[in-house]
């Protein structure tokens, strides 16, 4: 065929290697060219232009898989403009991700956090709840019961970082939407949160713990959906539940842990 060269000449002309060209064919990045009657590959302008684009994309730091995705299939190749637009979108997305990572690092450095397991970065569950309730309600939450606010951030982080056997995040979503639709119930929950925060100052044998746990169970029972969701959380299997309590031991005080245990007991007795 006229204007066609064999693979050896193609390798020299493109400044590549035989191994690389064969590999590009194998992964579908470079189309198989027509062959001579003797079975030799014959390369022309299509393959040369394809190699030219591959080299340019590689110079921009893209890996071969991304280059293949951006350039499209051989049967329906993209125009140069479409390729550039796709590449621009990829790079803008990469820039966004990098900016978010830099912002997180700046947060850690600004708070002088010594370890990455410090809960300075909100968990996905906590971010989701914030988006549903709105920043005003979350700020109110932090203002009325700051201790519980900080505790919940840490507890959500522990839940999100491991697989405890339940879909906690879906329950959190439903609960947040319930409180958004029922602001008076949200006020009750904030009041209970503020009162339970004060338990951290008590000895775990103080009778106030049982009193608040019983009252909390009665209030939650008046909210059937909330009671059902809390009941769903109790499905964590032993020894996972014991392990979870060990993980949160430095987040909750002994009095608060006892409050939670009594609360679950009284809530079950309401059935």
Order of alpha helices (4+ residues) and beta strands (2+ residues): alpha-alpha-alpha-alpha-alpha-alpha-alpha-alpha-alpha-alpha-alpha-alpha-alpha-alpha
